[in-house]
Amino acid sequence: MSKAWVKSNIAVTGVSEDGSEIKHSFNNLKEGLAEEKITTFTAILNTLLADKISETKLTTIETVTK
């Protein structure tokens, strides 16, 4: 069995001052993102956005062949 990377994306959920959730997604990320880069990106979003990031999800799509 072999795997081939297809794409990755990050979805973050923020909580605004009034308590409502706001979702943002970022697509077409490069292959093999390190955990520290994802953490840094989330910290940057916390600085830029008015909402506090409560959750970050990384999704990686791969094809699997025999």
N, C-alpha and C positions, 0 to 999 in steps of 0.2 A: 504494500500500500504506500502510495506517495501523496503528499499534500503540496498544493501550489497556492500561494497567496493571491487573492483577487483584489480585495480592498479592505480598508478600515475606516471607521468613523467614531466620533465621540459625541455623546449626548449628555448634556448637563441639565440639571434641574435646579432652578434658583427660587428662593422665597423672597418676595418683595416685602416692603415695610407693612403693607396691609394684610400680609399673611397668605396671599395668593401665590400659587406656583406658576413659574414661567419656565418653559423648556426651550433650549437652544441646541441645535445640532451642527456639527462640523464634519463635512464629508471629504472624501478623496485625500485621506492622510497617507503618508508614506509608510512603507513596510517596516516592521520591527521597531515600533516606538518604545523607548525606554520608559520605565515607570517614573523616573525623575522628570522627564520632559512633560509627561501628562500632569504631574503634580504642579510643575511650574506653570503650565498653561492654565490650569484651574486657578492658581493664585493670581495670574494676570487677569483672568475673567472677573474674579472677585474685586479687583481694583477698578476695572473698566465699567462693570455693570452695577446698576443700583441695587440689584438683588444679591443675597448671600447664597452661594452655591451650596446646596445640601446633598447633591448626589452627582457622581460622574460615572458614566458607563462607556467602556470601550468595546466596540464590536468589530471582530475581524472575520471576514468571509474567506474561506479557502475551498478549493476544489479537491476532492479526494478521488484517486483512481487506484485500480488494482494493479 
